[in-house]
Amino acid sequence: MLSEVEFYNTPEGDVMVKRAGKPVVQLVQNDRALIQEVLAMVRDLYPEAFKRLSELYTLYERNRIYYEFMMVSRFIRCNFGEYDQNRYDMDADGCLKFEEVRCPLRGECREECVVCKPKLDTKLTARETEVLECIGRGLQASDIADELCISIATVNRHRENLKAKLGLRSVGQLVRYYYEQVKK
């Protein structure tokens, strides 16, 4: 899971990535793990932004690596602007912290509040609800994976999505939420 990451843009439009304890690197097409993780977050948490990015870059869809790179690069450029040493853009819990990006089209861009400053989709999917129930029952990730016939990585992604959508920070808070809001 990605955590403690700072994104920023160069004046030339390059996206730079600074992970905690690591040197700054430029986001490139071959950084598949980072690109796929950010893309999964956008797809799961900001589906309207994902849909619009898919439409914007549909021309490149046949070249999957470049297509996904362009989508993630645009999402980062629109939501994380400058290097900030005081607060990560992706915190220790893997939650995104959007910034106000200086853009000449601010206020007139068609992508504002869609790709730029996107709305979080807080509606839980059926699978997320199943994972929440398993967490509430005290099951570990491996047990949840076995019960739902999914991978542990998928369980972890659902858990992180649940925390983001519900505004929670820990598994303990997910358990409390389950008993207070779902299983009343």
Secondary structure by P-SEA (a helix, b strand, c coil): cccbbbbbccccbbbbbbccccccccccccaaaaaaaaaaaaaaccaaaaaaaaaaacccccaaaaaaaaaaaaaaaaccccccccccccccccbbbbcccccccccccccccccccccccccccaaaaaaaaaaaacccaaaaaaaacccaaaaaaaaaaaaaaaccccaaaaaaaaaacccc
